[in-house]
Amino acid sequence: MRGDWGYFITEQLWRLPWMILAGIGILLACRRWSRHPKVSLLILLACIFSLVSSQVYPMMQLIFPDYWRGGSRFIIRALASGLGLATSALFLAAALCQRPVEPESTRESGNWSKYGGEPGPSLWSSPPPGENPEQTAAPGVSDLETRLDNLEELYKQGVLTEEQYKARRSETSRDV
């Protein structure tokens, strides 16, 4: 019989993977709230809608078993489908939502702490985009002086600490 507990438990077992996924989504949205509040809110609402929409149909069958014998179950199915559609729309909105971009002042000030620490050494030692190192002249004294001057300028601006400046200076001298 459709209104008994056996049917309800069977339906819950079929929905269990989706409920676990929605639960993980809720936990991740709460964990990421401080970094991306708008995206986290959309994900949180979508996961809650997903849980509710997965429960509407089986709960109504359990609570009102006689109601399903008639043809008026369309309203409940439409409600569950509408919640599923809203869930998909919220997930899509979260995926396309614009996240905050690193401000220029962070690059200039050297405050990389909220981005996980200092940028990798490749940022300072690699050639600019579009410039092929094989096409340039062999590194000579003027190239070395330019690179050392650039490092000194970064140190004076506070982008590099004294330790980083000394390490990069010795790397640059060794490379040439």
N, C-alpha and C positions, 0 to 999 in steps of 0.2 A: 504494500500500500504506500502511496506517495507521501502521506502525512506522518509516517512513523519515524522513530529515531534512527532506525537502520538506514533509511534512505538519506536522512540528514547527515549522518556520519559518513556515508559513502560519498556524498557530494562534497563534504569538507575535505576528505582525503584527496579527491580529484583537484580541489582548489588549493591544497596545501603548498605546492611549489610557488604559486603566485602570491600567496599570503606571506611566505617567507621572503620572497623578493621584495614585496611592498614593505615589510618590516625592516629589511636591510636598507631600503631606500629612505625610510624615515630616520633611521639611525645616522646614515651618512649625511642627510640634509641637516640634521641637528648638529652634527660634528663640524660641518663646513659653514655654519651660519655666519660666523664672524668674518670669514673671508669673502663670501658671496651671498649676502642676505637675500637678494632678489631671486637668484637661481634656487637657493635653498627653500624659499617659501613656495615657489612653483612646484618643486619636487615633492615637498612635504604635502601640499594639497593634492597633488596627483596620486601619491601613494595612499593617502587617506581615502580619496575617492575610489581608488582601486579596491581597497579592502571593503568599503561599503558596498560597492557594486557587486563584488563577488558574494556578498552575504544576503543581499536583498531577496533574491529568488528562493534560495533554500530556506531562509527564515520564514518567509511568507507561506511557503508550502507546509512548514512545520506548524506554524501558528494557526493558519486557516486552511486545513486540508479539504474542507468541503467547497471552498471558494474555487478550487482548481478544476472541479468537475464541470463548471459552467464555462462559458466562452469569455469571461471577463478577466482572464489572467493577462490580457494584452497590456493593461495599465502597468502592472508590475514588471513585465518584460520590457516595456518602453522605458520605465524608470531605470532599470538596470542597464539597458543599452545607452541611455542618455548619460548616466554616470561614467560608463566606459568610454564614451565619446569625449566627455569632459576630461577624463584622465589622459587620453591620448593628446588632446589639445594642450593640456598643461605640460606634458612631457616635451612636446614639440616646442612650446614657448620657452621652456627652460633650456632646451638645446640651442635655440637661436638667440637667447638673451645675451646682451652685450655685457661682458665682464669688465671690471675696471682695468685700465691700462697703466703700466708703469709711467709715472710722470718724468718729464725731462730732468727735473731738478734732482731726482734720485741718481741719475747717471752723473750729473755734474758734481753733486755733493759727496758721492761715494757711499751713501747710506744704503748698503745692500742687505742689512740685517733681516728685514722682513721678507726678502726673496731667497733666503737660505744661505747667506754668506757672500763672500767675494766672488766675482765672476772668474771663470777659469782663465788660465794663463793664455789660452789661444786668443782671447779677446785683445790682449796687449801685443802679442808677438806675431799675429797673422797679418798678411797684407790686406789692404782695403778691398771690398768686393769689386770684382771686375779687373783687378790688377793681377797679372800672372807673374810670379817671382822669376820664372825662367826668362821672360821677355825683358826684364829690367837689367840694367848693367850689373856686373859683378859687384858685390858689396865692397866698398872701399872705405877709406878714412872718413869721407864726407857723409856717407850713409851711416856709419857708426856714430859719428858726431850728432847727426840728426836724430837718430833713435835714442841716444843718451840724453839729448836735450829734451825730447818728448817725455822721457821717463822723469827727468828732473822737474819738468813743468807739472806733470801729474802729481808728483810728490809735493810740490809747493802749493798746489790747489787743495791738497788734503785727500785726494782720491786714493793715493797709496800711502801705507804706513811706512815708517823708516825701514822696517824689516823687509817688507815687500819691495821697496825701492832698491835696497841693496841686493836682494836676491835676483830681481829682474835685471839689474845693471850687470851683475856677474854673468847671468845667462846670455844677455845681449853681447857682451864682450867675448864670451866663449863661442857664440854662433858665427862670428865674423872671422 
